[in-house]
Amino acid sequence: MSLQPSAVPFARLESRINRVALERTANARAVIGADATVQLPGIFTRTPTVQDLGGVSGRARDITFTCLTDQLAVPVDEGTPVVVYHGNQLLEESGAYKVAPGGRLDHFEAGTTLLELELA
């Protein structure tokens, strides 16, 4: 008889906690896909980063949108258009966004998906 806790109940608990936490801390709403039929809440971030390329420093941004995996009802892969709103205000100060190459990171056990975005 093993006294080790099972990973399955923990994964379910983690997924439920993440669902509640994400729904309560969502700061944006994304409209995903060319036909704009999927709208979902999530956490939008634009973290400034400094990149050095051949001795020349430049400022860039890591742009991400974290949402619940089961709410992505359309295929989302590289190049999928994403429009982000804060309330009713459109967040496209620098232009439209799209999913970056390799920019979909699913965390199935946590029930969340991170979309790395770039300017379209």
Accessible surface in RSA format (square Angstrom, percent):
REM  Atomic radii and reference values for relative SASA: ProtOr
REM  Chains: A
REM  Algorithm: Lee & Richards
REM  Probe-radius: 1.40
REM  Slices: 20
REM RES _ NUM      All-atoms   Total-Side   Main-Chain    Non-polar    All polar
REM                ABS   REL    ABS   REL    ABS   REL    ABS   REL    ABS   REL
RES MET A   1   221.94 114.9 134.10  88.7  87.84 209.2 111.20  94.5 110.74 146.7
RES SER A   2    85.11  71.9  53.64  71.6  31.47  72.5  52.58 112.0  32.53  45.6
RES LEU A   3   156.50  87.2 125.35  89.7  31.15  78.3 130.56  91.7  25.94  69.8
RES GLN A   4   149.23  83.5 129.65  94.8  19.58  46.6  44.12  93.9 105.12  79.7
RES PRO A   5   121.17  88.3  93.62  85.3  27.55 100.2 104.64  86.4  16.53 102.7
RES SER A   6    63.04  53.3  43.50  58.1  19.55  45.0  39.19  83.5  23.85  33.4
RES ALA A   7    80.41  73.9  67.59 104.3  12.82  29.2  73.14 103.0   7.27  19.3
RES VAL A   8    87.46  57.6  84.66  76.6   2.80   6.8  87.46  76.0   0.00   0.0
RES PRO A   9    71.01  51.8  65.77  60.0   5.24  19.1  67.65  55.9   3.36  20.9
RES PHE A  10   127.96  64.0 124.18  76.9   3.78   9.8 127.28  77.2   0.68   2.0
RES ALA A  11    29.60  27.2  28.18  43.5   1.42   3.2  28.78  40.5   0.82   2.2
RES ARG A  12   148.51  62.4 144.94  73.9   3.57   8.5  61.48  84.0  87.03  52.7
RES LEU A  13    81.87  45.6  81.87  58.6   0.00   0.0  81.87  57.5   0.00   0.0
RES GLU A  14    54.44  31.3  50.53  38.2   3.91   9.3  14.42  27.9  40.02  32.7
RES SER A  15    35.26  29.8  34.33  45.8   0.93   2.1  11.92  25.4  23.34  32.7
RES ARG A  16   153.88  64.6 151.11  77.0   2.77   6.6  70.21  95.9  83.67  50.7
RES ILE A  17   100.43  57.2  96.75  72.1   3.68   8.9  99.93  72.0   0.50   1.4
RES ASN A  18    39.68  27.4  38.03  36.7   1.65   4.0   3.96   9.5  35.72  34.5
RES ARG A  19    78.73  33.1  78.73  40.1   0.00   0.0  33.68  46.0  45.04  27.3
RES VAL A  20    75.99  50.0  75.44  68.3   0.56   1.3  75.99  66.0   0.00   0.0
RES ALA A  21    47.49  43.7  40.77  62.9   6.72  15.3  47.10  66.3   0.39   1.0
RES LEU A  22     9.16   5.1   6.88   4.9   2.28   5.7   8.62   6.1   0.54   1.5
RES GLU A  23    88.03  50.5  65.01  49.2  23.02  54.8  23.25  45.0  64.78  52.9
RES ARG A  24   198.48  83.3 162.35  82.8  36.13  86.0  58.23  79.6 140.26  85.0
RES THR A  25    83.39  59.3  65.58  66.5  17.81  42.5  68.95  92.6  14.44  21.8
RES ALA A  26    34.43  31.7   7.90  12.2  26.53  60.4   7.90  11.1  26.53  70.3
RES ASN A  27    64.58  44.5  53.58  51.8  11.00  26.5  30.46  73.3  34.12  33.0
RES ALA A  28    10.10   9.3   0.36   0.6   9.74  22.2   4.86   6.9   5.24  13.9
RES ARG A  29    73.70  30.9  73.55  37.5   0.15   0.3  39.46  53.9  34.23  20.7
RES ALA A  30     0.00   0.0   0.00   0.0   0.00   0.0   0.00   0.0   0.00   0.0
RES VAL A  31    13.70   9.0  12.85  11.6   0.85   2.1  12.85  11.2   0.85   2.3
RES ILE A  32     0.00   0.0   0.00   0.0   0.00   0.0   0.00   0.0   0.00   0.0
RES GLY A  33    14.20  17.5   0.00   N/A  14.20  17.5   7.45  20.4   6.75  15.1
RES ALA A  34   100.02  92.0  61.70  95.2  38.32  87.2  66.06  93.0  33.97  90.0
RES ASP A  35   100.57  70.4  71.55  71.2  29.02  68.6  46.46 109.3  54.11  54.0
RES ALA A  36    50.43  46.4  38.75  59.8  11.68  26.6  38.75  54.6  11.68  30.9
RES THR A  37    95.96  68.3  62.44  63.3  33.52  79.9  62.51  84.0  33.45  50.6
RES VAL A  38    13.44   8.8  10.51   9.5   2.93   7.1  13.44  11.7   0.00   0.0
RES GLN A  39   104.30  58.3  76.18  55.7  28.11  66.9  17.14  36.5  87.16  66.1
RES LEU A  40     2.77   1.5   1.75   1.2   1.03   2.6   2.77   1.9   0.00   0.0
RES PRO A  41    53.39  38.9  53.35  48.6   0.04   0.1  53.39  44.1   0.00   0.0
RES GLY A  42     0.00   0.0   0.00   N/A   0.00   0.0   0.00   0.0   0.00   0.0
RES ILE A  43    52.14  29.7  51.68  38.5   0.46   1.1  51.68  37.2   0.46   1.2
RES PHE A  44    18.94   9.5  13.27   8.2   5.67  14.8  13.27   8.0   5.67  16.2
RES THR A  45    54.37  38.7  50.06  50.7   4.32  10.3  49.04  65.9   5.33   8.1
RES ARG A  46    70.46  29.6  51.13  26.1  19.33  46.0  14.37  19.6  56.09  34.0
RES THR A  47    72.00  51.2  69.34  70.3   2.65   6.3  50.53  67.9  21.47  32.4
RES PRO A  48    68.62  50.0  53.05  48.4  15.57  56.6  53.22  43.9  15.40  95.7
RES THR A  49    35.34  25.1  28.80  29.2   6.54  15.6  35.23  47.3   0.11   0.2
RES VAL A  50    97.29  64.0  67.76  61.3  29.53  71.2  67.76  58.9  29.53  80.1
RES GLN A  51   106.15  59.4 100.97  73.8   5.18  12.3  34.37  73.2  71.78  54.4
RES ASP A  52   103.46  72.5  70.28  70.0  33.18  78.5  28.68  67.5  74.78  74.6
RES LEU A  53   152.11  84.7 146.56 104.9   5.54  13.9 147.23 103.4   4.88  13.1
RES GLY A  54    81.54 100.6   0.00   N/A  81.54 100.6  46.35 127.2  35.20  78.8
RES GLY A  55    70.77  87.3   0.00   N/A  70.77  87.3  33.24  91.2  37.53  84.1
RES VAL A  56   107.53  70.8 102.31  92.6   5.22  12.6 105.30  91.5   2.23   6.0
RES SER A  57    78.32  66.2  51.91  69.3  26.42  60.9  27.52  58.6  50.80  71.2
RES GLY A  58    35.68  44.0   0.00   N/A  35.68  44.0  34.53  94.8   1.15   2.6
RES ARG A  59   176.62  74.2 141.93  72.4  34.69  82.6  73.83 100.9 102.79  62.3
RES ALA A  60    35.39  32.5  24.15  37.3  11.24  25.6  34.05  48.0   1.34   3.6
RES ARG A  61   112.91  47.4  89.42  45.6  23.49  55.9  21.73  29.7  91.19  55.3
RES ASP A  62    76.28  53.4  72.48  72.1   3.79   9.0  19.12  45.0  57.15  57.0
RES ILE A  63    19.55  11.1  15.82  11.8   3.73   9.0  15.82  11.4   3.73  10.1
RES THR A  64    24.36  17.3  24.36  24.7   0.00   0.0  17.73  23.8   6.63  10.0
RES PHE A  65     0.00   0.0   0.00   0.0   0.00   0.0   0.00   0.0   0.00   0.0
RES THR A  66    32.08  22.8  32.08  32.5   0.00   0.0  20.01  26.9  12.08  18.3
RES CYS A  67     0.00   0.0   0.00   0.0   0.00   0.0   0.00   0.0   0.00   0.0
RES LEU A  68     2.03   1.1   2.03   1.5   0.00   0.0   2.03   1.4   0.00   0.0
RES THR A  69    23.55  16.7  19.73  20.0   3.82   9.1  19.73  26.5   3.82   5.8
RES ASP A  70   102.71  71.9  64.68  64.4  38.02  89.9  50.16 118.1  52.55  52.4
RES GLN A  71    57.55  32.2  45.15  33.0  12.40  29.5  26.75  56.9  30.80  23.4
RES LEU A  72    20.80  11.6   0.34   0.2  20.46  51.4   0.34   0.2  20.46  55.1
RES ALA A  73    88.02  80.9  49.24  76.0  38.78  88.2  60.65  85.4  27.37  72.5
RES VAL A  74    32.06  21.1  26.79  24.3   5.27  12.7  29.35  25.5   2.71   7.4
RES PRO A  75   120.45  87.8 100.50  91.6  19.95  72.5 110.45  91.2  10.00  62.1
RES VAL A  76     6.71   4.4   0.00   0.0   6.71  16.2   0.00   0.0   6.71  18.2
RES ASP A  77    91.07  63.8  88.61  88.2   2.46   5.8  34.41  81.0  56.66  56.5
RES GLU A  78   114.20  65.6  91.06  68.9  23.14  55.1  27.56  53.3  86.64  70.7
RES GLY A  79    36.78  45.4   0.00   N/A  36.78  45.4  20.07  55.1  16.71  37.4
RES THR A  80    14.70  10.5   9.45   9.6   5.25  12.5   9.32  12.5   5.37   8.1
RES PRO A  81    55.27  40.3  54.63  49.8   0.64   2.3  55.07  45.5   0.20   1.2
RES VAL A  82     0.38   0.3   0.00   0.0   0.38   0.9   0.00   0.0   0.38   1.0
RES VAL A  83    42.25  27.8  42.25  38.3   0.00   0.0  42.25  36.7   0.00   0.0
RES VAL A  84     0.00   0.0   0.00   0.0   0.00   0.0   0.00   0.0   0.00   0.0
RES TYR A  85    53.90  25.2  53.90  30.7   0.00   0.0  17.48  13.1  36.42  44.9
RES HIS A  86   102.10  55.8  98.95  68.8   3.14   8.0  63.91  65.9  38.19  44.4
RES GLY A  87    54.45  67.1   0.00   N/A  54.45  67.1  43.91 120.5  10.53  23.6
RES ASN A  88   144.32  99.5 117.42 113.5  26.90  64.8  34.20  82.3 110.11 106.4
RES GLN A  89   119.65  66.9 111.58  81.5   8.07  19.2  36.06  76.8  83.59  63.4
RES LEU A  90    80.61  44.9  66.38  47.5  14.23  35.8  66.38  46.6  14.23  38.3
RES LEU A  91    35.01  19.5  34.62  24.8   0.39   1.0  34.85  24.5   0.16   0.4
RES GLU A  92    47.08  27.0  28.42  21.5  18.66  44.4   6.53  12.6  40.55  33.1
RES GLU A  93   135.41  77.7  93.20  70.5  42.21 100.5  50.90  98.5  84.51  69.0
RES SER A  94    71.11  60.1  40.63  54.2  30.48  70.2  24.71  52.6  46.40  65.0
RES GLY A  95    30.41  37.5   0.00   N/A  30.41  37.5  29.12  79.9   1.29   2.9
RES ALA A  96    44.35  40.8  37.17  57.4   7.18  16.3  37.17  52.3   7.18  19.0
RES TYR A  97     1.95   0.9   0.77   0.4   1.18   3.1   0.11   0.1   1.84   2.3
RES LYS A  98    67.81  33.1  67.81  41.6   0.00   0.0  15.62  14.1  52.19  55.6
RES VAL A  99     0.59   0.4   0.30   0.3   0.29   0.7   0.30   0.3   0.29   0.8
RES ALA A 100    13.53  12.4  13.53  20.9   0.00   0.0  13.53  19.0   0.00   0.0
RES PRO A 101    83.46  60.8  65.26  59.5  18.20  66.2  65.74  54.3  17.73 110.2
RES GLY A 102    65.64  81.0   0.00   N/A  65.64  81.0  44.56 122.3  21.08  47.2
RES GLY A 103     1.86   2.3   0.00   N/A   1.86   2.3   0.00   0.0   1.86   4.2
RES ARG A 104    75.53  31.7  53.63  27.3  21.90  52.1  22.12  30.2  53.41  32.4
RES LEU A 105    71.60  39.9  68.87  49.3   2.73   6.9  71.60  50.3   0.00   0.0
RES ASP A 106    47.85  33.5  22.01  21.9  25.85  61.1   3.98   9.4  43.88  43.8
RES HIS A 107    78.52  42.9  77.46  53.8   1.06   2.7  51.26  52.8  27.26  31.7
RES PHE A 108   144.48  72.3 125.99  78.0  18.49  48.1 127.10  77.1  17.37  49.7
RES GLU A 109   106.10  60.9  96.54  73.0   9.56  22.8  48.89  94.6  57.20  46.7
RES ALA A 110    13.15  12.1  13.02  20.1   0.13   0.3  13.02  18.3   0.13   0.3
RES GLY A 111    15.55  19.2   0.00   N/A  15.55  19.2  13.34  36.6   2.20   4.9
RES THR A 112    16.67  11.9  16.67  16.9   0.00   0.0   7.96  10.7   8.71  13.2
RES THR A 113     0.00   0.0   0.00   0.0   0.00   0.0   0.00   0.0   0.00   0.0
RES LEU A 114    40.54  22.6  40.54  29.0   0.00   0.0  40.54  28.5   0.00   0.0
RES LEU A 115     0.00   0.0   0.00   0.0   0.00   0.0   0.00   0.0   0.00   0.0
RES GLU A 116    66.23  38.0  66.23  50.1   0.00   0.0  12.88  24.9  53.36  43.6
RES LEU A 117    10.39   5.8   0.00   0.0  10.39  26.1   0.00   0.0  10.39  28.0
RES GLU A 118    59.81  34.3  57.02  43.1   2.79   6.7  24.57  47.5  35.24  28.8
RES LEU A 119    85.43  47.6  70.95  50.8  14.48  36.4  70.95  49.8  14.48  39.0
RES ALA A 120    82.72  76.1  26.58  41.0  56.13 127.7  47.83  67.4  34.89  92.4
END  Absolute sums over single chains surface
CHAIN  1 A     7678.6       5984.3       1694.3       4553.5       3125.1
END  Absolute sums over all chains
TOTAL          7678.6       5984.3       1694.3       4553.5       3125.1
